[in-house]
């Protein structure tokens, strides 16, 4: 079984971000974050 660049990139992307429908889970985030919400989210914790 040989791993292609495509498979490697997909694995890397999955490790970085898991996409669930319109939701994106970041590595640093323990909860799903909506893309639109992130864009309009105020810069405060």
N, C-alpha and C positions, 0 to 999 in steps of 0.2 A: 504493500500500500504506500503510494507516494503522495505526499501532501503538496498540492499546488499553491501558487501564490494567492489564488482566490480563496481557498480554504483558510489559509493563514490570516488573510485580511479579515475574513468573516469572523474567525475566532477572536481576533484582536478587537474588532468592533463590538462583538457580543460582550467581551470582558469590560470594555469601556462603557457601553450603553446597552441596556436591554430595552427594546421597543415593545410596548404592549398597546396596540391600537394607536391612540393619539397620545399615549403617555410614554414618557422616557424616564428610565431609572438610571441615574448616574452612579458610578463606583463610590463616590463620596457621599451619596445620598441613600438613606435607608428607607425612603418613602418615594412613591411615584410622583413625578413632577410633570405637569402639563406644559407642553412647549409654549403655548400661548401665554400661560400664566407666568412662566419664567421670563418671557419677553417683557411683560407688563408689570413684573414684580418689583416693588420698591426695594431700594438698596439698603435694607436693614434686616437684622437677624430676627 
